[in-house]
Amino acid sequence: MPEYAVCNHTTIHDLYTQQARRWQQQEIGYQSILPVTEQALAMLPAIESSAIELPWYASHACDDRACQIVLWVDPQLIYFRGHFVDAPILPGVAQVHWAIDAATRAFNPTGRFSGIGRLKFKAPTQPHSWLNLELQKEQNHIDFTFRDAQQVRTEGRLLFHG
């Protein structure tokens, strides 16, 4: 059973910054990969230079193929600074980080994280929220869904190769 109380920020932080640098070296703009707001671009140096903040995991239940995690979206997370002042919402990049971290802990996938597919941000997530993160392991990918009691908020597919 994975341990969620102690967070290893290095792995996710390294994955994110390595990918960002790869995109820069290939002269691929962030906006061509994912829609990114000016506020998110302004936060990038702070995020790259600090540990990735993870939510508080209230509970989890995992087996070899699926994992259900209940998490709390704390309003003090760095991701809410300036995103947006009067109506804060959780940036998509934070949700992707959390999904990668949880999937890596739950399933220890073979191969390296290589990308994201089928990513859909269906509804914004605000601070002071409880979310359920559902993970479903397949051969070379892991599907993830963030939902609250009312609806799906975000869903996507984490790809692993090698």
C-alpha positions as CSV (number, residue, x, y, z in Angstrom):
1,M,0.0,0.0,0.0
2,P,1.5,3.4,-0.9
3,E,2.2,5.9,1.8
4,Y,0.6,9.3,1.1
5,A,1.4,11.1,4.4
6,V,5.0,11.7,3.4
7,C,5.4,13.5,0.1
8,N,8.4,13.2,-2.2
9,H,8.4,16.4,-4.2
10,T,11.6,15.8,-6.1
11,T,10.3,13.3,-8.6
12,I,7.3,15.4,-9.8
13,H,9.3,18.6,-9.7
14,D,12.0,17.1,-11.8
15,L,9.6,15.7,-14.3
16,Y,7.9,19.0,-14.7
17,T,11.0,21.1,-15.0
18,Q,12.6,18.6,-17.4
19,Q,9.6,18.7,-19.6
20,A,9.4,22.5,-19.5
21,R,13.1,22.6,-20.5
22,R,12.6,20.1,-23.3
23,W,9.8,22.3,-24.7
24,Q,12.0,25.3,-24.5
25,Q,14.9,23.6,-26.2
26,Q,12.6,22.4,-29.0
27,E,11.2,25.9,-29.1
28,I,7.7,24.7,-28.5
29,G,5.7,27.2,-26.6
30,Y,3.8,26.2,-23.5
31,Q,0.6,27.4,-25.1
32,S,1.0,25.0,-28.0
33,I,1.0,22.1,-25.5
34,L,-1.6,23.1,-23.0
35,P,-3.7,26.3,-22.7
36,V,-1.8,28.5,-20.2
37,T,-2.8,31.8,-18.8
38,E,-0.5,34.7,-18.4
39,Q,-0.8,34.3,-14.6
40,A,0.4,30.7,-14.9
41,L,3.3,31.7,-17.0
42,A,4.3,34.3,-14.4
43,M,4.2,31.6,-11.7
44,L,6.4,29.2,-13.6
45,P,9.8,30.5,-12.2
46,A,8.4,30.2,-8.6
47,I,7.1,26.7,-9.3
48,E,10.3,25.6,-10.9
49,S,12.4,26.9,-8.0
50,S,10.3,25.4,-5.2
51,A,9.0,22.0,-4.2
52,I,5.7,21.0,-5.7
53,E,3.0,21.3,-3.2
54,L,0.7,18.3,-2.8
55,P,-2.8,18.3,-1.3
56,W,-3.6,16.6,2.0
57,Y,-4.6,13.0,1.3
58,A,-7.5,12.2,3.7
59,S,-7.9,8.6,2.7
60,H,-7.0,6.2,-0.1
61,A,-7.9,2.7,-1.2
62,C,-5.8,1.0,-3.9
63,D,-5.4,-2.4,-5.5
64,D,-3.3,-3.5,-8.5
65,R,-5.5,-1.8,-11.1
66,A,-7.4,1.0,-9.4
67,C,-7.0,3.7,-6.7
68,Q,-9.5,6.0,-5.0
69,I,-8.0,9.0,-3.1
70,V,-9.9,11.6,-1.2
71,L,-8.0,14.9,-1.0
72,W,-8.4,18.3,0.5
73,V,-7.7,21.4,-1.6
74,D,-6.1,23.8,0.9
75,P,-6.5,27.5,0.1
76,Q,-2.9,28.2,1.3
77,L,-1.3,26.2,-1.6
78,I,1.1,28.2,-3.7
79,Y,-1.0,27.5,-6.8
80,F,-3.7,30.0,-5.7
81,R,-1.4,33.0,-5.4
82,G,-2.5,35.2,-8.2
83,H,-4.7,32.6,-9.9
84,F,-7.0,34.6,-9.5
85,V,-7.1,37.2,-6.7
86,D,-10.9,37.7,-6.5
87,A,-12.0,34.2,-7.6
88,P,-9.2,31.6,-7.0
89,I,-9.2,28.4,-9.0
90,L,-6.8,25.5,-8.9
91,P,-4.5,25.7,-12.0
92,G,-4.6,22.7,-14.3
93,V,-0.8,22.2,-14.0
94,A,-1.3,21.5,-10.3
95,Q,-3.9,18.9,-11.0
96,V,-1.7,17.2,-13.5
97,H,1.2,17.2,-10.9
98,W,-1.1,15.6,-8.3
99,A,-2.3,12.9,-10.7
100,I,1.3,12.0,-11.7
101,D,2.4,11.9,-8.1
102,A,-0.5,9.7,-7.0
103,A,-0.2,7.4,-10.0
104,T,3.5,6.9,-9.4
105,R,3.0,6.1,-5.7
106,A,0.0,3.8,-6.3
107,F,1.3,1.8,-9.2
108,N,5.0,2.4,-9.6
109,P,4.6,2.3,-13.4
110,T,7.3,0.8,-15.6
111,G,8.8,3.2,-18.0
112,R,9.2,7.0,-17.8
113,F,6.4,9.5,-17.7
114,S,6.2,10.6,-21.4
115,G,3.1,12.7,-21.7
116,I,-0.6,13.4,-21.1
117,G,-3.5,12.5,-23.4
118,R,-7.2,13.1,-23.4
119,L,-6.9,16.0,-20.9
120,K,-10.1,17.8,-20.2
121,F,-10.7,20.5,-17.7
122,K,-14.5,20.3,-17.3
123,A,-15.1,22.6,-14.3
124,P,-12.9,24.8,-12.1
125,T,-11.9,23.7,-8.7
126,Q,-11.9,26.2,-5.9
127,P,-10.0,26.2,-2.6
128,H,-11.7,24.7,0.5
129,S,-12.8,21.7,-1.7
130,W,-12.9,17.9,-1.2
131,L,-12.0,16.0,-4.3
132,N,-11.9,12.4,-5.2
133,L,-9.0,11.3,-7.4
134,E,-9.7,8.1,-9.3
135,L,-6.9,6.3,-11.0
136,Q,-7.3,3.3,-13.4
137,K,-4.1,1.5,-14.5
138,E,-3.9,0.0,-18.0
139,Q,-0.9,-1.5,-19.9
140,N,1.0,1.7,-20.7
141,H,-1.1,4.4,-19.3
142,I,-3.1,5.5,-16.2
143,D,-6.4,7.2,-16.5
144,F,-7.2,9.8,-13.9
145,T,-10.4,11.7,-12.9
146,F,-10.8,14.4,-10.3
147,R,-14.4,14.8,-9.2
148,D,-16.3,16.3,-6.3
149,A,-19.8,15.3,-5.0
150,Q,-21.5,17.0,-8.0
151,Q,-19.4,16.5,-11.1
152,V,-16.2,15.5,-12.9
153,R,-13.8,18.4,-12.7
154,T,-10.8,17.2,-14.6
155,E,-9.8,13.9,-16.4
156,G,-7.0,12.7,-18.5
157,R,-4.5,10.0,-19.3
158,L,-0.9,9.7,-18.1
159,L,1.4,8.0,-20.6
160,F,4.4,6.0,-19.7
161,H,7.0,4.5,-22.1
162,G,10.3,2.8,-22.0
